[in-house]
Amino acid sequence: MRCVSGCVSAAVADFLSGLADKEFAPRRAELLRHAHGRVLEIGAGTGFNARHYPSAVDELVLTEPGGALLARAQHRAAAAGRHVEAIEAPAEALPFEDRSFDAVVSTLVLCSVRNQDAALAEVRRVLRTDGSFLFIEHVRADEPRRARWQDRLERPWSVVAMGCHPNRPTLERIEAAGFVLDELRHGELPKSLPIIRPLITGRAHVDDGSAERDEC
Ligand SMILES: C[S@@+](CC[C@H](N)C(=O)[O-])C[C@H]1O[C@@H](n2cnc3c(N)ncnc32)[C@H](O)[C@@H]1O
């Protein structure tokens, strides 16, 4: 029974992600061209990023807390000619060694993880000191009026959108987790409701304290 409901949810998630794929695909491609070497994608969903990884990526590891989504992601990656290792794990507890990836990718995931700070601490832990955190996330609005609507609608939205929280100040949390931004762009999630429209796309590296050391 659990398998049936997991497979149905995976099919629904796949269908919903596919709705705006045409408009969203260029953003995925633009972000992922910065990936190289050994790459980890958290919350890979049904694998819509897979076809956008450049050939400079030698090893791609996809993670997801749910096996049904992961199976679809693996299938989609294979169809794009991309070999992946698929591992069932939540972003809050990544089963990998410290500093073992050149890049970690998160697209539309940090809105849904149970514990954002724990997930970001794990991303930081598994990234090499010269590695990149590549992200596209929908976030809390800067305009107070829209942010108030995000707060009001958080609960019902979370129920219909499989645990997505529209009002998270994700950029603040990324910086608080010890990342330094290399690039940041604000935009809008295409074909979406106003409460999930504010979008950030960025690249960041782990703050290893070298900037302060340089100042001394
Ligand atoms: C909107 S989907 C985005 C999927 C995919 N990243 C993409 O860009 O198409 C949100 C994803 O976050 C995943 N997710 C939810 N909780 C998670 C957690 N604790 N750790 C990792 N991923 C999680 C969901 O299973 C789902 O695949």
The ligand as an ORCA input file, in Angstrom:
! r2SCAN-3c Opt
* xyz 0 1
  C       9.550     20.751     -5.778
  S      10.390     19.231     -5.677
  C      11.893     19.631     -6.577
  C      12.495     18.423     -7.191
  C      13.785     18.667     -7.997
  N      14.831     19.148     -7.165
  C      13.567     19.567     -9.168
  O      14.232     20.596     -9.279
  O      12.727     19.224    -10.019
  C      10.939     19.192     -3.968
  C      11.781     17.969     -3.654
  O      12.303     18.051     -2.327
  C      12.332     16.740     -1.820
  N      12.468     16.746     -0.357
  C      11.502     16.916      0.579
  N      12.013     16.778      1.817
  C      13.327     16.523      1.657
  C      14.410     16.279      2.561
  N      14.220     16.282      3.889
  N      15.617     16.035      2.041
  C      15.824     16.050      0.699
  N      14.856     16.279     -0.198
  C      13.623     16.515      0.271
  C      11.026     16.158     -2.298
  O      10.996     14.756     -2.189
  C      10.986     16.659     -3.728
  O      11.641     15.801     -4.603
*
